Amino acid sequence: MSKYSENYRTYVYTVKLPVKIRARDYLVEYCNYSSRLVRKIKREGEILVNDQEVTLSYFITKGDKVIVYLGEENIDAEPENIPITIVHEDEDILILNKEPGFVTHATLGHPRGNLANAIAYHWQNIGVQAKIRFVNRLDRDTSGIIVIAKNKFAHQFIQDEMKKNKVEKIYWAIVEGVVQAEKDTIDAAIGRSYEDSIERVIMQEGQRAITHYQVIKRFKNHTLILLQLETGRTHQIRVHAKGIGHPIIGDNLYNPHSMEWIQRQALHAKSIKFLHPRTREMMRFEAELPKDISDLVASEKL
């Protein structure tokens, strides 16, 4: 009987290669572990072949069963009974539809009452003992899809996919004015005008930022648009929207005079699509619009 069963701390692989290969190379080249993570697992967990612990230099061959035990962890946030909207959960990931006004993790200004506290409470109730690893982050007042990894491999795997531009992130936003182009691409570098500035601006010396957008619905004085990120700079959508003359309504930082319409930026992370770290299936998750945006879209005010 195997020492470990497959769960959020354990991955099991059956080798299908026709030639011998070292355990380290198999995990890196065929299972997408980073070399650094493999070394960390060897220190903090176990790597077994056919239920026997082996060195990283051990040669494995076709038919061998490789077990990667990631090691023990504890929840790294204080549990608080705060409601969350779960879109999907399995052994590797938790997908939430974040409410607006919710900080993701503890900060000096928000040491408690954040999303990490809510996740800690939920995981404690279902018996998951894991560090809370946010794969993507949303501003406090941005609602929508947020992905949390239940282990260090799932976190590394999805973030690597992001770096390769293989993760599709779709946002919806209500912007000022009637956008004329049906769809377009904004390719404009973003940076800070001075070192400690919270606000970002379009500037030649900044980091390259690319946002694709298309019109969903035009109103009398506003437009509902879909945006897809090709890069992930801080405040990218908010800065790019302002840069094309159509700032997001309710954005206190980039469009403060528009707060009459909605009390936060009308920006929602609508969906995310990525390769699942365990099954290697392409998965797509979608978050329903929150009430403040859906009510505004349904009204005749815009």
C-alpha positions in Angstrom: 0.0 0.0 0.0 1.3 3.4 -1.0 2.6 5.8 1.8 0.8 8.7 0.2 -2.6 9.2 -1.6 -3.0 11.8 -4.2 -4.3 15.1 -2.7 -3.4 18.8 -2.5 0.0 17.9 -1.0 0.8 15.0 -3.3 1.1 14.4 -7.0 1.4 11.0 -8.7 2.9 10.4 -12.2 3.2 7.3 -14.2 6.3 7.4 -16.4 5.6 6.9 -20.1 9.1 7.6 -21.5 10.8 4.8 -23.4 14.2 5.7 -22.0 15.8 6.1 -18.6 15.9 9.6 -17.1 17.0 11.0 -13.8 14.2 11.9 -11.4 15.2 15.5 -11.3 15.2 15.8 -15.1 11.9 14.0 -15.4 10.2 16.4 -13.0 11.7 19.5 -14.6 11.4 18.6 -18.3 8.2 16.6 -18.4 6.2 17.7 -15.3 7.0 21.4 -15.4 8.6 21.7 -11.9 11.3 24.4 -11.7 14.7 23.1 -10.6 14.5 25.3 -7.5 11.1 23.9 -6.5 12.4 20.3 -7.0 15.3 21.0 -4.6 12.9 22.6 -2.1 10.6 19.6 -2.3 13.5 17.3 -1.6 14.3 19.3 1.6 10.7 19.8 2.8 8.9 16.8 1.4 9.7 13.5 -0.4 10.2 12.2 -3.9 9.4 8.5 -4.2 9.7 6.0 -7.1 7.5 2.9 -6.7 7.0 3.9 -3.1 10.7 4.1 -2.3 12.4 7.4 -1.5 15.1 8.1 -4.1 17.8 10.7 -4.8 17.3 13.3 -7.5 19.9 11.4 -9.6 18.0 8.2 -9.5 17.2 6.8 -12.9 13.5 6.1 -13.6 12.1 4.3 -16.6 8.8 3.5 -18.3 6.1 2.2 -16.0 7.6 3.7 -12.8 5.3 5.5 -10.4 6.7 8.8 -9.2 5.2 10.3 -6.1 5.9 13.9 -5.2 5.0 14.8 -1.6 5.3 18.6 -1.2 5.5 18.5 2.6 3.4 19.9 5.5 2.2 23.4 5.7 0.0 25.5 7.9 -2.6 28.2 7.0 -0.8 31.5 7.2 -3.7 33.8 7.9 -6.1 34.2 10.9 -9.4 32.6 10.1 -12.4 34.9 10.1 -16.0 34.0 9.3 -16.4 36.2 6.2 -18.7 35.1 3.4 -17.0 34.2 0.0 -18.4 33.2 -3.3 -16.8 30.0 -4.6 -16.8 29.6 -8.3 -14.7 26.3 -8.3 -12.6 24.3 -5.9 -10.5 21.2 -6.3 -7.3 19.7 -4.8 -5.1 22.3 -6.4 -7.0 25.6 -6.8 -9.7 27.7 -5.3 -11.5 30.2 -7.6 -13.5 33.0 -6.0 -15.7 35.8 -7.3 -14.3 38.6 -5.2 -16.7 41.3 -4.0 -15.7 45.0 -4.5 -14.2 46.7 -1.5 -12.3 43.6 -0.4 -8.6 43.7 0.2 -6.9 40.4 -0.8 -4.3 40.0 1.9 -3.3 41.8 5.1 -1.8 45.3 4.8 -1.0 47.9 7.4 -4.4 49.6 6.7 -6.3 46.3 6.6 -4.7 43.8 9.0 -8.0 41.9 9.4 -11.2 41.5 7.4 -9.4 40.6 4.2 -9.8 37.8 1.6 -7.0 35.8 3.1 -8.8 35.7 6.5 -12.0 34.5 4.8 -10.1 31.7 2.9 -8.4 30.6 6.1 -11.8 30.2 7.7 -13.1 28.2 4.8 -10.0 25.9 4.5 -10.0 25.3 8.3 -13.6 24.1 8.0 -12.8 21.6 5.2 -9.6 20.4 6.7 -7.1 22.0 4.3 -3.8 23.1 5.9 -2.0 25.1 3.3 -0.4 28.6 2.7 -2.7 31.0 0.9 -1.0 31.7 -2.4 -2.8 34.2 -4.7 -2.0 33.5 -8.3 -3.5 36.8 -9.5 -4.4 39.9 -7.5 -7.1 42.5 -7.9 -7.3 46.0 -6.6 -9.5 46.5 -3.5 -12.4 48.0 -5.5 -12.1 45.6 -8.5 -14.5 42.7 -8.4 -14.3 39.3 -10.0 -12.3 36.2 -10.6 -9.3 35.6 -8.3 -7.3 32.3 -8.2 -5.7 30.8 -5.1 -3.3 27.9 -5.3 -3.4 25.2 -2.6 0.3 24.3 -3.0 3.6 25.6 -4.2 3.6 23.6 -7.4 0.1 24.7 -8.6 1.2 28.3 -7.8 4.4 28.0 -9.8 2.8 26.2 -12.7 0.0 28.8 -13.3 2.3 31.7 -12.8 4.8 30.2 -15.3 1.9 30.0 -17.8 1.1 33.6 -17.1 4.7 34.6 -17.9 4.4 32.7 -21.2 1.2 34.6 -22.0 -0.8 31.4 -22.0 -3.4 32.5 -19.4 -6.4 34.4 -20.8 -7.7 37.1 -18.5 -10.9 38.9 -19.5 -12.3 42.0 -17.8 -15.5 44.1 -18.3 -15.6 47.8 -17.6 -17.9 50.7 -18.0 -16.0 53.7 -19.4 -16.9 57.3 -20.1 -17.9 58.3 -23.5 -18.9 56.3 -26.6 -16.0 54.2 -27.8 -16.0 54.4 -31.6 -13.8 51.4 -32.6 -15.4 48.0 -32.4 -12.1 46.6 -31.1 -8.5 47.8 -30.9 -5.2 47.2 -29.1 -3.5 49.7 -26.7 0.3 49.3 -26.7 1.6 51.9 -24.3 4.3 51.7 -21.7 3.3 52.4 -18.1 5.4 53.8 -15.2 5.4 56.2 -12.2 6.0 59.8 -12.8 7.9 59.9 -9.5 9.2 57.1 -7.2 6.6 57.0 -4.5 3.6 57.8 -6.6 0.5 55.5 -6.3 -0.8 56.7 -9.6 0.7 55.2 -12.8 0.9 57.1 -16.1 1.6 56.3 -19.8 5.3 57.1 -20.3 8.0 56.1 -22.8 10.4 55.0 -20.1 7.9 52.7 -18.4 7.3 49.0 -18.8 5.6 47.8 -22.0 1.9 47.2 -21.5 -0.6 45.7 -24.0 -4.4 45.7 -23.6 -6.9 44.4 -26.2 -10.4 45.7 -26.0 -13.8 45.4 -27.8 -17.2 47.0 -27.4 -19.9 45.0 -25.7 -22.6 47.7 -25.6 -22.8 51.4 -26.3 -25.0 53.7 -24.2 -25.9 57.4 -24.7 -22.7 58.7 -22.9 -20.9 55.5 -21.8 -19.7 52.2 -23.2 -19.5 48.7 -21.7 -16.2 47.1 -23.0 -14.4 43.8 -22.8 -10.7 44.0 -22.1 -8.0 41.3 -22.4 -4.6 41.7 -20.8 -1.5 40.6 -22.6 0.7 42.0 -19.9 0.0 42.5 -16.2 1.2 45.9 -15.1 -0.2 47.6 -12.0 -3.4 49.6 -12.8 -2.9 48.7 -16.5 -6.6 48.7 -17.5 -7.3 51.8 -15.6 -4.3 53.7 -17.0 -4.9 52.5 -20.6 -8.6 53.4 -20.5 -7.8 56.9 -19.4 -5.0 57.1 -22.0 -7.5 56.5 -24.9 -9.8 59.2 -23.5 -12.3 56.8 -22.0 -11.5 56.5 -18.3 -13.4 53.9 -16.1 -16.3 55.5 -14.3 -16.2 55.5 -10.5 -12.4 55.4 -10.5 -11.4 57.6 -7.6 -7.8 57.8 -8.7 -8.0 58.1 -12.5 -11.5 59.6 -12.9 -12.6 61.2 -9.6 -15.4 63.3 -11.0 -17.4 60.3 -12.1 -18.3 59.0 -8.6 -21.9 59.9 -9.1 -22.4 56.8 -11.2 -20.9 54.2 -9.0 -18.9 54.2 -5.7 -15.9 52.3 -7.0 -14.2 51.7 -10.4 -16.7 49.8 -12.6 -14.1 47.1 -13.4 -14.8 43.4 -13.1 -12.5 40.4 -13.7 -15.0 38.4 -15.8 -13.2 35.2 -16.6 -9.9 33.4 -16.6 -8.7 30.5 -18.7 -5.6 28.4 -18.1 -4.1 24.9 -18.1 -4.9 23.0 -14.9 -1.7 22.1 -13.0 -2.7 18.5 -12.3 -5.0 17.3 -15.0 -3.5 19.5 -17.8 -6.9 20.2 -19.1 -7.8 23.7 -20.3 -10.1 25.2 -17.7 -12.2 28.4 -18.0 -13.9 30.1 -15.0 -16.4 33.0 -15.1 -17.6 35.3 -12.4 -21.1 36.9 -12.6 -21.3 40.7 -12.6 -21.8 42.2 -9.1 -25.0 44.0 -8.3 -23.7 47.5 -8.6 -22.4 47.0 -12.2 -25.3 44.8 -13.4 -27.9 47.3 -12.0 -26.1 50.2 -13.8 -25.9 48.3 -17.1 -29.7 47.4 -16.8 -30.7 51.0 -16.0 -31.3 53.8 -18.5 -29.0 56.2 -16.7 -25.9 55.6 -18.8 
